[in-house]
Amino acid sequence: MEVKLWNDKREREMYENFAELYAIIKATEKLEKAYIGDVISPSDYETECVKLIAHFKTLSSSLKDTVPSIESFVDKYKMDCRAALNRLVTSGVPATVEHRAAAAASNTTSAATVAECVQNFITAMDSLKLNMVAVDQVYPLLSDLSTALNKLSLLPPDFEGKTKMKEWLGRLSKMGAADELTEQQARQLHFDLESSYNSFMAALPSAGT
């Protein structure tokens, strides 16, 4: 006898999202153990970890009404994944970023600030992918990112991310709150964010010099 998990399309989508969330958590747990066990290179680990964190934050945000607590979700499905919970919920950034930030730490540079920048980059890029292109949606994200970047003394005044975010904030401030970016503008902004993020990550290792 076949047992149906859902009664309608909405329930089916909910269970499919639960399955995806479960898969992301399990994949992160395996990735963390592979990194700790030196089975994967730091660069490959970081690339995959950033993707998993971004997907997790987007999915958990969309499921906040049905899954208000990730810890409860993990308990309900009897998942042994302390490393994944630490990475996805507590830290929010790859271990490699934390390590570089600690090495580069100064009075005005901390792991928390670096983590804040990473989080803002990921949130902004992910929001564009979800077609959140209204000015009143985009502007706060870029403003938060710009503020976080300016906290870091390790980044020069002409750092790519700082100048590009300043330019975009200038453009958006001339538009109405309900105005939306065109497809071309959204694509360019995503490109600028991704380019700036890559430059930001590359800047961290030499921060202590």
HELIX and SHEET records of a PDB file:
HELIX    1   1 LYS A    9  ILE A   36  1                                  28    
HELIX    2   2 PRO A   42  SER A   62  1                                  21    
HELIX    3   3 ILE A   70  LYS A   76  1                                   7    
HELIX    4   4 ARG A   82  LEU A   85  1                                   4    
HELIX    5   5 ASN A   86  SER A   91  3                                   6    
HELIX    6   6 ALA A   95  ALA A  104  1                                  10    
HELIX    7   7 ALA A  111  LYS A  129  1                                  19    
HELIX    8   8 VAL A  135  LYS A  151  1                                  17    
HELIX    9   9 GLU A  160  SER A  173  1                                  14    
HELIX   10  10 GLU A  183  ALA A  203  1                                  21    
END                                                                             
